[in-house]
Amino acid sequence: MDDESLSDWASRRAAKVGRLRAMPIVFGDGPRAAHLNPDAPRAIERWNGHTWEPHGFAANLAEARRILYPDANTDPAPAPLPRQPMAPGKGGHRKPGPPQPPRSPR
């Protein structure tokens, strides 16, 4: 079997204790995604190893991000991927060249 040992699993699980998350406080079937309601208040929740428990509140998304990411000077954003040069070849996604004359059957 390829199961991990119990001690490895326990240490992996213990590493997640204390993690924070921000949940928008919206009522009904409204959108719950953070980017859809940036001005909605947020409940800050903390993982205790078994369940998410209340930890605090934030007035909006910007304040919640300051609580969740205190070391960051700006909002967390993905780093841009480095531009890769085009490899040689004739990929189907590349711009087609000039039309070729029809081939004669052999």
Secondary structure, 3 states (H helix, E strand, C coil): CCCCCHHHHHHHHHCCCCCEEEEECCCCCCCCCCCCCCCCCEEEEEECCCCEEEEEEECCHHHHHHHHCCCCCCCCCCCCCCCCCCCCCCCCCCCCCCCCCCCCCC
